[in-house]
Amino acid sequence: MARPLSSGLTRAHWRVLRALDRLLRKGFAPSVGDLVTALGMAGDTSLSPTLRIMERNGFVKVYGGGIRGKRRVVTLTAQAKAALAIGGLPVLATIPAGPLSENLSQADTILDEAEVLPYRPGDFLLVVESDSMIGDGILPGDKVLLRPNVEPRDGEIAAIQWGDDYRATLKHVRFTSGRRRIILEASNPNFHSLTLSASDVRIAGVYRGLVRVI
């Protein structure tokens, strides 16, 4: 499930995350004891308070325990994987698939790889707000996968930013006048097309798929 993104990582937290990542790469789920050994600490009680804070902030999950001597296993969350740049996709913002009205903003959610379709480094997700792209099967609440730094082909769907306030919208992009002008077309006939000068438009990302939670 998606979790709110927290920025509360201290130097000690980073050290724990990197050690946990190294242990997980060996192909087994490390225990708190394994992590204590890897960090060169005196015992579980030296690490447990830090793990509780990191779990509360959404960076690790601790399983087991509750019975004296029972093994407690530690894993990385999607949020931690994103912080370590080893997995996860940022959900940057909502985007209207209707009138141009919203700004792109900082990521506030991370989705794990298992929750999304294949992607490349740099790809990101935006949440669709309205129904102007329903003709392409893109519904309100869907998360669209977008690829930045790609020139859209004529007719492709892309996230467009426009205007001094960087209003954003998701539309089919069609070029005219030797690509000097861009027509933004919805796939819902209730929405009108919009023609803009190409110099006024920024392509935030080209559509590559969607994620829908049913």
C-alpha positions, 0 to 999 in steps of 0.5 A, spaced: 500 500 500 502 507 498 504 510 504 505 518 506 513 520 505 517 522 511 523 526 511 525 524 518 532 520 516 538 522 521 545 519 520 544 513 524 537 512 520 541 512 514 546 507 517 541 502 519 538 502 512 544 501 508 546 495 513 539 492 512 540 493 504 546 489 504 543 484 509 537 483 504 541 483 498 544 476 501 538 473 500 535 472 507 530 476 511 535 479 517 533 479 524 534 485 529 540 481 532 543 480 525 542 487 524 546 489 531 552 484 529 552 488 522 552 495 525 557 493 531 552 494 536 552 491 543 545 488 543 538 489 541 536 494 546 541 499 543 538 498 536 530 497 538 529 505 540 531 507 533 527 501 529 521 503 533 522 511 530 524 508 523 518 504 523 513 509 526 516 514 520 514 508 515 522 506 513 522 499 516 517 493 518 519 489 524 515 482 524 515 477 530 517 478 537 512 478 543 515 472 546 522 472 549 527 469 545 522 469 538 526 472 532 524 479 530 525 480 522 526 487 519 525 489 512 525 495 508 518 499 506 517 502 499 519 508 502 525 506 504 527 503 498 525 509 494 530 513 499 536 508 497 534 509 490 533 501 489 526 501 488 519 504 488 516 510 484 514 517 486 507 519 486 508 526 484 501 530 485 494 529 482 493 531 475 486 534 472 484 530 465 480 536 464 481 543 464 488 546 466 488 547 473 493 544 477 500 545 479 505 539 479 508 538 486 513 534 490 512 527 491 508 525 497 507 518 496 511 512 494 508 505 490 513 499 491 515 495 484 510 490 486 504 495 485 506 498 478 507 496 471 515 495 469 518 502 469 525 505 467 529 510 472 526 517 472 519 515 470 513 517 475 506 517 477 500 522 477 493 521 479 488 523 474 482 527 477 477 528 472 474 524 466 476 527 460 480 521 458 475 516 459 475 514 451 482 511 452 480 507 459 483 512 463 479 514 469 478 518 475 483 516 481 487 512 476 495 513 477 498 514 470 505 512 469 509 518 465 516 518 462 520 524 462 525 527 457 521 523 451 518 527 445 511 525 444 509 522 437 503 526 434 497 523 437 500 520 443 498 522 450 502 526 455 502 530 461 503 538 459 505 544 463 503 550 460 502 558 462 506 562 468 503 558 473 505 551 470 498 549 470 498 541 468 493 537 464 493 530 461 491 530 453 493 527 446 498 531 443 497 533 436 502 538 432 500 543 427 504 548 423 510 544 423 510 543 430 510 550 432 503 549 435 500 544 439 493 541 440 491 538 446 485 533 445 481 530 450 478 523 449 471 525 452 467 529 447 464 533 453 471 537 453 473 542 448 480 541 445 485 547 446 491 550 441 497 552 444 504 555 442 509 550 442 514 555 445 509 556 451 508 548 453 512 543 457 512 536 456 512 533 463 512 526 461 509 521 456 504 516 458 506 509 458 501 506 462 496 506 468 495 503 475 488 502 478 486 499 484 480 495 484 
